[in-house]
Protein backbone atom coordinates (compact mmCIF):
# COMPACT_ATOMS: atom_id res chain seq x y z
CA UNK A 1 0.00 0.00 0.00
CA UNK A 2 1.43 3.35 -1.06
CA UNK A 3 1.16 6.45 1.06
CA UNK A 4 1.55 9.95 -0.31
CA UNK A 5 1.60 13.43 1.11
CA UNK A 6 -0.26 15.62 -1.35
CA UNK A 7 0.67 19.31 -1.56
CA UNK A 8 -1.78 21.68 -3.23
CA UNK A 9 0.24 24.88 -3.30
CA UNK A 10 1.32 25.22 -6.92
CA UNK A 11 -1.95 26.63 -8.23
CA UNK A 12 -3.74 29.71 -7.00
CA UNK A 13 -6.47 28.66 -4.56
CA UNK A 14 -8.85 31.26 -5.98
CA UNK A 15 -8.56 29.87 -9.52
CA UNK A 16 -11.90 28.59 -10.81
CA UNK A 17 -11.37 24.85 -11.04
CA UNK A 18 -14.78 24.49 -12.75
CA UNK A 19 -13.18 25.88 -15.90
CA UNK A 20 -10.19 23.52 -15.92
CA UNK A 21 -9.66 21.38 -19.00
CA UNK A 22 -8.64 17.74 -18.82
CA UNK A 23 -5.02 18.85 -19.34
CA UNK A 24 -5.34 21.36 -16.47
CA UNK A 25 -6.63 18.58 -14.21
CA UNK A 26 -3.70 16.35 -15.13
CA UNK A 27 -1.22 19.14 -14.41
CA UNK A 28 -2.88 19.87 -11.06
CA UNK A 29 -2.90 16.20 -10.07
CA UNK A 30 0.74 15.83 -11.08
CA UNK A 31 1.66 18.87 -9.01
CA UNK A 32 0.24 17.26 -5.86
CA UNK A 33 2.92 14.57 -5.75
CA UNK A 34 4.91 12.99 -8.60
CA UNK A 35 4.84 9.48 -7.14
CA UNK A 36 1.09 9.68 -6.55
CA UNK A 37 0.52 10.90 -10.11
CA UNK A 38 2.75 8.18 -11.58
CA UNK A 39 0.83 5.44 -9.77
CA UNK A 40 -2.53 6.60 -11.18
CA UNK A 41 -1.33 8.28 -14.39
CA UNK A 42 -3.04 5.86 -16.79
CA UNK A 43 -6.34 6.06 -14.90
CA UNK A 44 -6.16 9.87 -14.77
CA UNK A 45 -5.33 10.22 -18.45
CA UNK A 46 -7.97 7.71 -19.56
CA UNK A 47 -10.68 9.34 -17.43
CA UNK A 48 -11.15 12.56 -19.44
CA UNK A 49 -11.98 14.22 -16.12
CA UNK A 50 -12.12 18.00 -16.20
CA UNK A 51 -13.08 20.86 -13.91
CA UNK A 52 -16.79 20.05 -14.14
CA UNK A 53 -15.97 16.84 -12.25
CA UNK A 54 -13.61 18.44 -9.73
CA UNK A 55 -16.05 18.72 -6.80
CA UNK A 56 -17.03 15.04 -7.24
CA UNK A 57 -13.48 14.20 -6.15
CA UNK A 58 -14.44 15.16 -2.56
CA UNK A 59 -16.09 11.74 -2.48
CA UNK A 60 -13.80 8.80 -1.65
CA UNK A 61 -16.12 6.31 -3.35
CA UNK A 62 -15.95 8.32 -6.58
CA UNK A 63 -12.13 8.25 -6.47
CA UNK A 64 -11.99 4.55 -5.60
CA UNK A 65 -14.35 3.59 -8.43
CA UNK A 66 -13.15 6.05 -11.08
CA UNK A 67 -9.40 5.67 -10.55
CA UNK A 68 -9.05 2.40 -8.62
CA UNK A 69 -7.54 4.13 -5.59
CA UNK A 70 -7.10 2.51 -2.23
CA UNK A 71 -9.27 4.11 0.45
CA UNK A 72 -6.41 5.84 2.31
CA UNK A 73 -5.13 7.52 -0.84
CA UNK A 74 -8.66 8.43 -1.95
CA UNK A 75 -9.25 9.97 1.47
CA UNK A 76 -6.07 12.07 1.20
CA UNK A 77 -7.03 13.37 -2.26
CA UNK A 78 -10.63 14.00 -1.17
CA UNK A 79 -9.30 16.12 1.70
CA UNK A 80 -7.14 18.20 -0.67
CA UNK A 81 -10.08 18.69 -3.04
CA UNK A 82 -12.41 19.64 -0.16
CA UNK A 83 -9.92 22.29 0.98
CA UNK A 84 -9.64 23.80 -2.50
CA UNK A 85 -13.42 23.82 -2.99
CA UNK A 86 -13.93 25.44 0.43
CA UNK A 87 -11.31 28.15 -0.13
CA UNK A 88 -12.67 28.88 -3.60
CA UNK A 89 -16.25 29.10 -2.28
CA UNK A 90 -15.30 31.41 0.60
CA UNK A 91 -13.26 33.62 -1.74
CA UNK A 92 -16.15 34.05 -4.18
CA UNK A 93 -18.68 34.60 -1.38
CA UNK A 94 -16.40 37.36 -0.07
CA UNK A 95 -16.12 38.92 -3.56
CA UNK A 96 -19.90 38.70 -3.99
CA UNK A 97 -20.62 40.32 -0.60
CA UNK A 98 -18.21 43.16 -1.36
CA UNK A 99 -20.16 44.03 -4.50
CA UNK A 100 -23.59 44.03 -2.84
Secondary structure as UniProt FT lines:
FT   TURN            13..14
FT   HELIX           17..19
FT   HELIX           22..32
FT   HELIX           34..47
FT   HELIX           51..58
FT   HELIX           60..67
FT   HELIX           71..98
//
